[in-house]
Amino acid sequence: MVKIVIQTILLLLVAPRVGAAPVISVDLSQTQHTISPLLFGDQIQWPNLGQDLLKFDLGQPTGGVLRLDVLDQLRPAGLTLLRYPGGTLSDFFHWSASTGLLTGRSPQPTLELVSGTTDQLVTQVPLFGADEFAQVTKYLGTEMMITVNVGSGTASEAAAWLSYYKGRGVQARYWEIGNEVYITGDGYTATAVRKTALQYAALFDQFAQALRSVDPDIQVGMIGCHDSGALALCYDPDWNKTVLSNISQKVDFIAVHNSYAPAYANLISTTTEYQATLAAPDYIRTNFNLVATDIDTYAPASSKNMKIAVTEHASFWLFPAGTTDPDSIYQYVSRNKTLGSALFSALSFHVFMSTPRIAIANHINPLSAVWQAPLTVSSYPASYPNDYDPQPFPSAYYHVFRLYADAAGGAYLPAAVTNSPTFDSQIIGVVPAQTAVRSLDAIAVKALSPQDRIYVYVVNRDLIRDITATVILQGILKQVTTLTIQQLTSTDYTDYNTHENQNAVQFLQHSLAPSENFSFTFPAYSFTRFTFDQGMITTLGNIQIFPNPLRPARGHAAMIFSSLPPSAHLSVYTLAGELVKDLTADANGTTAWDGTNQAGQKAASGVYLVLVQGANDKKTFKVAIQR
């Protein structure tokens, strides 16, 4: 009963009111699903020395050596899963040509067309092959996801890869059957490997059966597509329905690539572009709901419990077709490195972490000179790969990724945001127009370790307004002992870190006075994480009393005293000093007065004094009863 009364009163306290200030409230008693550790993955593509995780060295038998200094900079980010050999490249990649000595490796297609051709791809010898990928995952302590070649490969080829790994003691648990073989477009890399939904369903069964014959305990995923954005991506508009209705092998996860934004090239208004990008996660959430409905409606019984895997996600700013000037291309694509793009990814993590069906998420680049990546590296010199020094340093996205990765394995806590300002956004790229987009967005997590830590993540995606809000922790049973904030902010949302100015986007950290109810101003276009550490309540400074006054005629059953030290003693007196009732706080620091005296008789309407005594201090409060 006490818990019900507490929750009812708190809901009334934080209910939205016209013209009221924004409130972010988190009820610590409402823990929900576990945050999947595999939401914090990334992808390594095999070309260019595995995106320069390998150093070119012909003195080595395999042509290169791992850049341990770069990997050591990635390690603190908290990566849990790595995908290989990389997106569209996977459906042209033959893994066996990437193993053994350099002299035995065969050139593999990249995604770059040979100059003057429309159907011939530039090739490279894969120095960063299947063995090098396994070495990186071992060094970083991550799980492995392999995207097998369903576009131009065979089921037996995929099974041989799994056998190869098993024979070397390498555990590869997650296997994705192909990449975007459903994709629209007339380009060669799309048409050369495209499959119909029926073709893919048959291929999925072949590949899944072949892989499970080698290891029945692996997780096998299908690729999915359900259009709901401003641009059509599925060549077959009923892709999910058709594939799910025609497969017979069990699907452990469905891989989707719906979390890119804005997929846009031209420059319009900076505000217009970024507003649409920061609104995109709201549309992305609705697309996940459509995918979940497809699973529930069309999947065979053996696959009804499949999880959703976002095997690629990132900000996605492009350059106009036909642009050849390197400086112009850099201007367009470098928007992926900005604070605004990092905020889009922060909001994407809000969607991933709040959706229990989403179990896997892989970002697309661990390091890059122009694309969004945790580490930004230097551009390629003309002599590349000879004498190349990547000189990596953290991007704005690095800090976002690292702070959300701290939540792995924790318990999701809903964060109610009320009275937030809103904005409308236009159609940009794949992102549809949206209305009444909430400027403040928040989630919370009860950490796996230490167990008394609470994270509250807040993004202010308003490009103009600083927003002052009240932050409230409800249902707290212990005292907040420390409160730390970490924040990403800058003078402009288009800022990004460079070699010359590695702190253009500022990462700030400082402490606030410990409290579970306070006001805070969130700068425009900023990311903030509050870290609350709790300990046993020992003082009387944060006692909460509600309802006060107690109105039995309105259904109030009891007056609740919370945030007390355990076993604190409370004495209720009349204003004349007569003892009415003695109370004792329980182990959670809570007690209740039902409005009766020591004899169980109803106390009269009026004002009373409550003397609270802790181990080292005491405090008096006024309360009232209105009958």
C-alpha positions in Angstrom: 0.0 0.0 0.0 2.8 2.4 0.9 4.5 1.9 -2.5 1.2 2.5 -4.3 0.5 5.7 -2.4 4.1 6.9 -3.1 3.8 6.3 -6.8 0.4 7.9 -7.1 1.6 11.1 -5.4 4.7 11.3 -7.4 2.8 10.9 -10.7 0.6 13.9 -9.6 3.7 15.9 -8.7 5.4 15.5 -12.2 2.2 15.5 -14.3 2.5 18.1 -17.1 0.9 21.5 -16.6 0.4 24.1 -19.2 3.2 26.6 -19.0 5.1 24.5 -16.5 8.9 24.2 -16.6 10.4 20.9 -18.1 10.8 18.0 -15.7 13.0 14.9 -16.1 11.9 12.3 -13.6 13.3 8.8 -13.1 11.5 6.2 -10.8 14.2 3.9 -9.4 11.6 1.3 -8.5 10.7 0.7 -12.1 13.7 -1.2 -13.4 13.0 -3.0 -16.6 15.0 -5.0 -19.1 18.8 -5.6 -19.0 20.8 -3.4 -21.4 22.4 -5.8 -23.9 26.2 -5.5 -23.8 26.2 -6.2 -27.5 24.7 -2.8 -28.2 28.2 -1.4 -28.1 29.8 -2.8 -31.2 31.6 -1.6 -34.3 32.7 -2.8 -37.7 36.1 -3.4 -39.3 36.3 -3.4 -43.1 39.1 -5.4 -44.6 40.4 -2.9 -47.2 43.2 -0.4 -46.5 44.8 -2.6 -43.8 41.5 -3.1 -41.9 40.9 0.7 -41.8 44.6 1.1 -40.7 44.4 -1.2 -37.6 47.3 -2.9 -39.4 50.6 -1.3 -40.2 52.0 -2.1 -43.7 55.3 -4.0 -43.3 56.5 -6.2 -46.1 59.1 -7.5 -43.7 56.3 -9.5 -42.1 55.2 -12.8 -43.6 51.6 -11.6 -43.9 52.5 -8.0 -45.0 51.6 -6.2 -41.9 51.5 -6.0 -38.1 48.8 -4.8 -35.7 48.9 -1.2 -34.6 48.8 -2.0 -30.9 49.0 1.8 -30.1 45.8 2.4 -32.0 44.1 -0.5 -30.4 45.1 0.7 -27.0 43.3 4.0 -27.7 40.2 2.1 -28.8 40.2 -0.2 -25.7 38.8 2.4 -23.2 35.8 3.0 -25.4 34.2 -0.2 -24.2 33.7 -2.1 -27.5 31.9 -5.4 -27.0 31.4 -6.7 -30.5 33.2 -6.3 -33.9 31.7 -7.1 -37.3 33.7 -8.2 -40.3 34.6 -8.1 -43.3 32.4 -5.0 -43.7 29.0 -4.2 -45.2 28.6 -4.4 -49.0 32.1 -5.7 -49.2 31.0 -8.9 -47.5 29.0 -10.0 -50.5 32.1 -9.8 -52.7 34.6 -11.2 -50.2 36.0 -14.8 -50.3 37.5 -15.3 -46.9 39.9 -18.1 -47.8 41.9 -15.7 -50.0 42.6 -13.6 -46.9 44.5 -16.2 -44.8 48.1 -17.5 -44.7 51.2 -15.9 -46.0 51.0 -12.8 -48.1 52.2 -14.7 -51.2 49.2 -17.0 -50.9 46.5 -14.3 -50.6 44.5 -13.3 -53.6 43.2 -9.9 -54.6 39.6 -9.2 -53.5 37.1 -6.6 -54.9 36.7 -3.2 -53.1 33.7 -1.0 -53.8 35.6 1.4 -56.1 35.0 1.1 -59.8 37.9 0.8 -62.2 38.2 4.2 -63.9 36.1 4.3 -67.1 34.1 1.1 -66.3 30.7 0.4 -64.9 31.1 -3.2 -63.9 34.7 -3.7 -62.8 35.9 -3.2 -59.2 39.3 -2.2 -58.1 40.9 -5.0 -56.1 43.3 -5.2 -53.2 45.2 -8.0 -51.6 43.5 -8.5 -48.2 46.3 -7.9 -45.7 43.7 -7.6 -42.9 42.3 -11.0 -43.3 40.3 -13.5 -41.2 43.2 -14.2 -39.0 44.1 -10.6 -38.3 40.4 -9.9 -37.5 40.5 -12.7 -34.9 43.7 -11.3 -33.4 42.1 -7.8 -33.0 39.0 -9.2 -31.3 41.1 -11.3 -29.0 43.3 -8.2 -28.1 40.3 -6.0 -27.4 38.3 -8.8 -25.8 35.2 -8.5 -28.0 32.7 -10.9 -29.5 32.9 -11.5 -33.3 30.2 -11.1 -35.9 30.9 -12.5 -39.4 28.8 -11.3 -42.4 29.1 -14.1 -44.9 29.0 -13.8 -48.6 25.5 -14.5 -49.8 25.8 -12.3 -52.8 28.5 -14.2 -54.7 29.5 -17.0 -52.3 28.2 -20.3 -51.2 26.9 -22.0 -48.1 29.8 -24.4 -48.1 32.2 -21.5 -48.2 30.6 -20.0 -45.1 30.6 -23.3 -43.3 34.3 -23.7 -44.1 35.1 -20.4 -42.5 33.4 -21.4 -39.3 35.3 -24.7 -39.4 38.5 -22.9 -40.0 37.9 -20.7 -36.9 36.9 -23.7 -34.7 40.0 -25.6 -35.7 42.1 -22.7 -34.4 40.2 -22.3 -31.2 38.5 -19.0 -32.3 35.0 -18.5 -31.1 32.8 -16.8 -33.6 29.3 -16.8 -32.2 27.3 -14.5 -34.5 26.8 -15.1 -38.2 24.9 -12.7 -40.4 23.7 -14.1 -43.8 24.7 -11.4 -46.3 24.5 -7.7 -46.2 22.1 -5.4 -48.2 21.3 -7.7 -51.1 17.7 -6.2 -50.9 18.9 -2.7 -51.7 17.5 -0.5 -54.5 19.7 1.4 -56.9 21.3 0.9 -60.3 24.9 0.9 -59.3 27.0 -2.2 -59.9 27.7 -3.0 -56.3 23.9 -3.2 -55.7 22.8 -5.0 -58.9 25.7 -7.5 -59.0 24.7 -9.2 -55.7 20.9 -8.3 -55.5 18.5 -11.1 -54.6 14.8 -11.3 -54.6 13.1 -12.0 -51.3 12.3 -15.6 -52.3 15.9 -16.2 -53.5 17.2 -14.9 -50.2 14.8 -17.0 -48.1 16.1 -20.2 -49.9 19.7 -19.0 -49.5 19.2 -18.3 -45.8 18.0 -21.8 -45.2 21.0 -23.2 -47.0 23.6 -21.1 -45.2 22.0 -21.5 -41.8 21.8 -25.3 -42.1 25.4 -25.5 -43.4 26.7 -23.3 -40.5 24.8 -25.1 -37.8 26.1 -28.4 -39.1 29.5 -27.2 -38.0 28.4 -25.6 -34.7 24.7 -25.8 -33.6 25.2 -23.3 -30.9 26.0 -20.3 -33.1 23.5 -17.4 -33.6 22.4 -17.0 -37.2 20.8 -13.8 -38.5 18.8 -12.9 -41.6 18.8 -9.4 -43.2 15.6 -7.4 -43.0 14.2 -4.3 -44.7 10.9 -2.5 -44.1 10.6 0.9 -45.7 9.0 3.8 -43.8 11.3 6.7 -44.5 11.3 9.4 -47.1 13.3 7.2 -49.6 12.6 3.6 -50.6 15.5 1.3 -49.7 14.0 -2.2 -50.3 14.0 -3.3 -53.9 11.2 -5.7 -52.8 8.7 -3.6 -50.7 7.5 -6.8 -49.0 11.0 -8.1 -48.2 10.4 -9.0 -44.5 7.0 -10.5 -45.2 8.2 -12.7 -48.0 11.4 -13.8 -46.4 9.9 -14.5 -43.0 7.0 -16.4 -44.6 9.2 -18.7 -46.6 12.2 -19.6 -44.4 12.3 -22.9 -42.4 15.6 -22.6 -40.5 15.5 -20.8 -37.2 16.4 -17.1 -37.2 18.1 -15.9 -34.1 18.2 -12.2 -35.1 17.1 -10.0 -37.9 19.7 -7.5 -39.1 18.4 -4.0 -40.1 20.2 -0.9 -41.3 17.5 1.7 -40.5 19.6 3.9 -38.2 21.5 6.0 -40.7 20.7 9.7 -41.0 20.3 11.9 -42.9 21.7 10.1 -46.0 21.9 13.5 -47.6 24.4 15.3 -49.8 23.4 18.8 -50.7 23.9 21.9 -48.5 20.6 23.7 -47.8 20.3 25.5 -44.5 22.5 24.1 -41.7 19.7 24.4 -39.2 17.2 22.6 -41.5 19.6 19.7 -42.1 20.6 19.2 -38.5 17.0 19.6 -37.2 16.0 16.7 -39.4 19.0 14.6 -38.4 18.3 15.1 -34.7 14.6 14.3 -35.2 15.5 11.1 -37.1 15.7 8.8 -34.0 11.9 9.4 -33.5 11.2 8.0 -37.0 13.8 5.2 -36.5 11.9 4.1 -33.4 8.7 3.7 -35.4 10.5 1.7 -38.0 11.7 -0.7 -35.3 8.1 -1.1 -34.3 7.2 -2.1 -37.9 10.0 -4.7 -37.9 8.8 -6.1 -34.6 5.3 -6.4 -36.1 6.7 -8.2 -39.1 8.3 -10.7 -36.8 5.2 -11.2 -34.8 3.0 -11.6 -37.9 5.1 -13.6 -40.4 7.9 -15.4 -38.6 7.6 -19.2 -38.2 7.0 -20.4 -34.6 10.7 -21.4 -34.2 11.8 -17.8 -34.9 9.1 -15.7 -33.0 11.6 -14.8 -30.3 14.3 -13.5 -32.7 16.1 -10.3 -31.6 16.7 -7.2 -33.6 20.3 -6.4 -34.6 21.3 -3.0 -35.9 24.4 -4.3 -37.7 25.2 -0.8 -39.1 24.4 2.6 -37.7 26.0 6.1 -37.9 25.5 9.6 -39.0 25.5 9.5 -42.8 26.4 12.8 -44.6 27.3 12.3 -48.3 28.6 14.4 -51.1 26.8 15.2 -54.4 27.3 12.8 -57.3 29.9 14.1 -59.7 31.9 16.0 -57.0 35.6 15.3 -57.7 37.4 18.1 -55.9 38.9 16.6 -52.7 38.4 19.8 -50.7 34.7 19.9 -51.6 34.2 16.3 -50.8 35.9 16.8 -47.4 33.6 19.8 -46.7 30.5 17.6 -47.3 31.5 14.4 -45.6 33.3 16.0 -42.6 29.8 16.8 -41.2 29.9 13.2 -39.9 32.5 14.3 -37.3 30.5 17.1 -35.9 28.9 17.5 -32.4 25.5 17.6 -34.1 26.2 14.1 -35.6 27.4 12.8 -32.3 24.1 14.0 -30.7 22.2 12.0 -33.4 24.1 8.9 -32.3 23.4 9.6 -28.6 19.7 9.8 -29.5 20.1 6.5 -31.4 21.4 4.9 -28.3 18.4 6.1 -26.5 16.3 4.1 -29.0 18.5 1.0 -28.9 18.7 0.9 -25.1 15.0 1.5 -24.4 13.8 -1.2 -26.9 14.2 -4.6 -25.2 14.0 -6.5 -28.5 17.2 -4.8 -29.8 20.1 -6.9 -28.7 22.9 -6.0 -31.1 24.2 -2.7 -32.5 27.3 -2.2 -34.6 28.6 1.2 -35.5 30.3 1.3 -38.9 33.9 2.6 -38.4 36.3 2.4 -35.5 38.6 5.0 -37.0 38.3 7.3 -40.0 39.6 10.6 -41.4 36.2 11.8 -42.6 33.4 9.4 -41.5 32.0 9.2 -38.0 34.2 7.1 -35.8 35.4 7.0 -32.2 38.9 7.9 -33.4 39.7 10.4 -36.0 42.9 9.8 -38.0 45.0 11.8 -40.4 44.3 11.8 -44.1 46.2 9.5 -46.5 49.4 10.9 -48.0 50.3 10.2 -51.6 52.7 7.6 -50.5 50.0 5.6 -48.6 50.4 2.9 -47.2 54.1 3.5 -46.9 55.1 5.5 -43.9 51.5 6.3 -42.9 51.0 7.5 -39.3 47.3 7.6 -38.4 47.8 9.9 -35.4 44.4 9.0 -33.9 42.6 11.2 -31.4 39.1 11.1 -29.9 36.2 12.5 -31.8 33.0 13.9 -30.3 31.4 10.5 -31.0 34.1 8.7 -29.0 32.9 10.4 -25.8 29.2 9.6 -26.6 30.0 5.9 -27.3 32.2 5.5 -24.2 29.6 7.0 -21.8 26.8 4.9 -23.1 28.9 1.7 -23.1 29.2 2.1 -19.3 25.6 1.1 -19.2 26.2 -2.4 -20.7 24.5 -5.1 -18.5 22.7 -2.5 -16.4 18.9 -2.3 -15.9 16.9 0.2 -18.1 15.0 2.9 -16.2 12.4 4.9 -18.0 13.0 8.7 -17.8 9.8 10.7 -18.1 10.3 14.1 -19.8 7.4 16.5 -19.4 6.8 20.1 -20.6 9.8 20.0 -23.0 9.9 22.6 -25.8 9.4 21.1 -29.3 10.3 21.8 -32.9 9.2 20.7 -36.4 11.6 19.3 -39.0 11.5 19.0 -42.8 12.2 16.1 -45.1 15.9 15.6 -45.5 17.4 12.5 -47.2 15.8 9.4 -45.8 14.3 11.3 -42.8 10.6 12.2 -43.2 9.1 15.5 -42.0 8.2 15.4 -38.3 6.2 17.6 -36.0 6.4 18.4 -32.3 9.8 16.8 -31.8 10.7 17.0 -28.1 13.8 19.0 -27.6 14.9 17.2 -24.4 15.3 13.4 -24.6 16.4 11.3 -21.7 16.9 7.7 -20.5 18.3 6.3 -17.3 20.2 3.1 -16.3 20.8 1.3 -13.0 24.5 0.3 -13.5 25.6 -3.3 -13.3 28.6 -2.2 -11.3 28.8 -0.5 -8.9 25.2 -1.5 -8.0 24.3 1.7 -6.3 25.1 3.9 -9.4 22.5 5.5 -11.6 23.2 7.0 -15.0 20.8 9.6 -16.4 21.5 10.6 -20.1 20.0 13.8 -21.5 20.3 15.3 -25.0 19.1 18.8 -25.7 18.6 18.6 -29.5 17.3 22.2 -29.7 19.7 24.1 -31.9 18.7 27.5 -30.4 17.5 27.3 -26.9 19.2 26.4 -23.6 16.6 24.6 -21.5 16.4 24.6 -17.8 14.7 21.6 -16.3 14.1 19.9 -12.9 15.8 16.5 -12.6 14.1 14.2 -10.1 15.0 10.7 -8.8 11.9 9.1 -7.5 11.7 6.0 -5.3 15.2 6.5 -4.0 15.9 4.3 -0.9 19.5 5.5 -0.3 21.2 8.8 0.0 22.9 10.4 -3.1 26.5 10.7 -1.9 28.1 12.0 -5.1 26.7 13.6 -8.2 29.0 13.9 -11.3 28.1 15.4 -14.7 29.9 14.8 -17.9 29.0 17.0 -20.9 29.7 17.5 -24.6 29.2 21.0 -25.8 30.7 23.5 -28.2 30.2 27.0 -29.7 28.4 25.5 -32.7 26.8 22.1 -33.5 28.9 22.0 -36.7 32.2 22.0 -34.7 34.4 18.9 -34.8 37.8 18.0 -33.4 40.8 18.3 -35.6 44.5 17.6 -35.3 45.0 21.4 -34.8 42.2 21.7 -32.3 41.4 18.4 -30.6 39.0 20.0 -28.1 36.8 22.0 -30.5 34.0 19.9 -29.0 34.6 20.2 -25.3 34.3 17.2 -23.0 33.6 18.6 -19.5 33.4 16.9 -16.2 32.7 18.3 -12.8 30.7 17.6 -9.6 27.5 19.0 -8.3 26.1 19.1 -4.7 24.6 15.6 -4.1 20.8 15.8 -4.6 17.9 13.8 -6.0 15.9 16.9 -6.9 17.6 19.8 -8.6 17.4 22.3 -11.4 19.9 22.2 -14.3 20.3 24.2 -17.5 21.1 22.1 -20.6 22.9 24.1 -23.2 21.5 24.1 -26.7 22.9 21.2 -28.8 24.5 19.4 -25.9 24.8 15.9 -24.4 24.9 15.5 -20.6 25.3 12.4 -18.4 24.5 12.6 -14.6 26.2 9.9 -12.5 24.5 9.4 -9.1 26.3 7.3 -6.6 24.2 6.2 -3.6 25.0 5.2 -0.1 23.1 4.5 3.1 21.2 7.6 4.3 22.8 8.9 7.5 21.5 12.5 7.6 18.2 14.1 7.9 18.7 16.7 5.1 16.7 15.0 2.3 13.6 13.7 4.1 10.5 13.6 1.9 6.9 13.8 3.3 3.8 13.2 1.2 1.0 13.8 1.1 1.1 16.7 3.4 -1.5 17.5 4.5 -3.1 14.1 4.8 -6.6 14.2 3.5 -8.4 10.9 4.2 -11.6 12.1 2.5 -9.6 12.3 -0.8 -8.5 8.7 -0.4 -5.1 9.3 1.3 -4.4 6.2 3.3 -1.2 7.4 5.0 1.4 10.1 5.2 4.7 8.7 3.9 8.1 9.7 5.3 11.0 8.6 3.1 14.8 9.2 2.6 15.2 8.6 6.4 18.2 6.9 7.9 17.3 3.2 8.6 15.7 2.8 12.1 15.3 6.6 12.6 12.8 7.4 15.3 9.8 9.7 14.7 7.5 11.2 17.3 4.3 13.0 16.3 3.2 15.7 18.8 0.3 18.1 19.0 1.2 21.8 19.0 0.6 21.6 22.8 3.4 19.0 23.1 1.3 15.9 23.7 2.6 12.7 22.1 0.3 11.3 19.4 2.3 8.5 17.8 5.8 6.9 17.8 7.1 5.6 14.4 10.3 3.9 13.3 11.8 3.9 9.8 12.4 0.5 8.2 15.6 -0.7 6.6 14.8 1.2 3.5 14.4 4.5 5.4 10.6 4.7 5.0 7.7 4.8 7.4 4.1 5.8 7.3 1.6 7.6 9.6 -2.0 6.5 9.0 -3.4 9.5 11.0 -4.1 7.6 14.2 -2.7 7.9 17.8 -1.0 5.3 19.9 -4.4 3.8 20.8 -5.4 3.4 17.1 -7.9 6.3 17.3 -8.2 8.9 14.5 -6.2 12.0 15.3 -8.2 15.2 14.8 -7.8 17.6 11.9 -5.0 20.2 12.6 -1.3 20.9 12.5 1.2 18.5 14.2 4.9 18.5 14.9 7.1 15.5 13.9 10.4 15.1 15.7 12.8 13.0 13.7 15.9 11.6 15.4 18.8 10.0 13.6 22.0 8.7 15.1 23.7 12.1 15.3 21.0 14.8 14.8 17.4 15.6 15.0 14.9 17.7 13.0 11.3 18.9 13.4 8.7 19.1 10.7 5.2 20.5 10.5 2.5 18.2 9.1 -1.3 18.5 8.9 -4.4 16.4 8.8 -7.6 17.6 7.0 -10.6 15.4 7.6 
